[in-house]
Amino acid sequence: MRLPVLTEAEMDQRQQELAARIAGRRGAVRGPFRVWLHSAEMCERAESLGAFARFDCSLPKRLRELALLMAARNWDAQYSWNAHVHQAIEAGVPEAAVKAVAEKREATFDDAADQAFYRFCREVLEEHFVSDETFADALAHFGSRGLVDTIGALGNFTMLGMCLNTFQVDLQPDKEPPFPDVRGYGRVVPQSDGPRP
């Protein structure tokens, strides 16, 4: 990691309180929270939004996890992907869809609501705009609250990916690199099979 991990002795009282709250809710202070603790006010706000996006928003768990994976892949955030890929599958995201997202291919879902959610998130992340048709379809399935929560979740997960990559938060050593075009904290050019005739 590009910043030192703060020890309890190095933290002021506010940082210690935040670290205790994070550990109580999430089991430990890890990943991006080791970065955010360098700015206690930022940490508090990021933790609060992140907790809402992960645990309390109106979306079902499988879609919260799918949004996280889609934002992680959009930002090539391997740490975030590795931390959540199994949770997403356990929550009901089909493995074939997870693989498609990892490989930047179109994912398909049997459930119409899940497909509408995927299209909505994909357009937001890749196009930066959402077509009228996609918006209307997603709105019909999730209502205004669901769409607002989706944007909040995608924004939070995007900030998470930016943090993890910028500060090079340590990748889990026991995990395989999840994306074919990323190693460490950079892109790799796929190897060709030799010259083409």
N, C-alpha and C positions, 0 to 999 in steps of 0.2 A: 504494500500500500504506500502511496506517495506521501501521506501524512502519518505522523507517529500515532499509535494507538494510546490514548490517554489512560494512565493508571488512575486509580481512585485518589491517590495522593496528589496527583496533578490537577484534578478537577476541583472547581469551586463548588460551593454548596448547591447552586442551581443545577450544575452538570451532574452532580451526584444524585440529586433527586430525580432528574430525568433518566439517568442510567438505571436507577432502581425501578422506576415505572416501566421502562422498556423491558427490562429483564423479567419483571412480574407478568407482563402481558404476553411477551414473545419468547420467554424461556431463557434468553441471554441477550447481551448487547453484541450484535454481530453485523457484518455487512455494512450497509450504508450508515447505520447509526454510529459506527465508529468514526465516520467522517463528520456527520451532522453534529455530534457532540462538541466539535470545535466551535460551533456557534449555537449556544444554548437556545436562543429564541428561534432560530431556524429549525433546530432539532425538534423543539416542542411543536411547532406548526406542522412540520413534515410528518412527525409521528402521529399527530392527531388526524391529519388527512389520510395518511396511509392506513391507520386503523379503521377509519370509516370505509375506505375503498375496499379493504380486505375483508372486514368482518361485519360491517353494519349497513352497507348500502342496500338498496332495494333489489339488486340483481341476485339471482340464484348463484350459489357457490361456483358451479361449473362455468358460468359466464364470467364471473369475477376472475377466475383462474385463466380462462381463455383470453380475456382482455390483457391480463398480465403477460401471458406468453406472447401475444401479438405485439405488445409494446416492447417487450424484451427483444424480440427478433428484429423489430424495426430499428432498435438502437444497438443491436448486436451485443446485448447485455447478457453475457454467458453466466455470470454469477446468479442473476435473477432467474434465468431460464432453468439452470441446474437446481436451484432451490425449490422450484415450483412445478417442474414438468410432471413429477409423479403425483403431486397433489391434484393437478389438473385431470390426469387420467383417472385417479381414484374418485374425483368428483363427477365424472361422467363425460369428459371430453374424449371423443374417440381417438384411439392411437393413430389411426390413419390421418386424421385432421391435424394432430400434433406434428406428425412427420411432415406433412405438407407445409405447415407454417414454418418449421425449421428449415425446410428446403426452398422457401419462398415460392411455393406453388399454390395454386388455388385449392382451398379446402372445401369439402362438401359435407353437409350434415343432413341426416334423415329428418330431423325435427325442423319444421319451417321457422319457428322462432329463433332457433340457434343459427340457422342459415341467415336470417335477417340481421341478427346481431353481428355475425361475422362480417357480412358485407358492409354494414354500417361502420364497424371499427376499421376495416381495411380501407375504406374510402377516406375516413378521417386521417389515418396514419400515412397512407401512400399518396393520396390525391390532395389532401389538405382541405377538401371540400366534400360535401355529401350531395348526391343527386336528389332531386325531388322524389323520384320513385323509391330510392333506398330509404330516404327519410320517412316517407309515408308508411312504408312497410314496417320499419322498425318502430315507429310511433304506434301503429296499430297493435303491435305485440307487447310493447313495454310502457306505453304512455309517456307523458311528459316527464314525470319523475324518473322513470327508468332511463330515459335518454340523457337527462341532466346528470344522473349518477354515473352513467357510462362515460360521459365526457370528463367528469371529475376523476373517475378511476383511471382512464387513459392518460390524463394529465399527470396524475400522481405517479403512475408506472413509467411514464416518459421521464419525469424528473429523476426517478430512481435509476433508470438506465443511464442517464447522463452522469449522475453522481458516481455510479459504480465504475464506469469507463474512464471518466476524467481523473478520478483519484486512484485508479487501478486497484480497486478493492480485491484482495487476494482471492483467486479462483480456488474452488474446492479441489484439493489435490487428488481426491479419489474419483473425480468425475471425468468422463471423456468430453473432449470439446464437442459442443452440441451442433455447431454450424460448420458446414463444409468450407466456407470462405473466410473464416476467422480463426486465428491462432493467437493466444496471448491477448494483447491489446492492439491488434492490427489486422488488416485484411491480407489475405494471401491470394495469389493468383493460382487457380486450379491448374494442375499439371496436365498438359496435353498428352495424347497417346503417340506423339510424334508428328512429323509433317504429313499434311494431307496431299494426296495425289492431285 
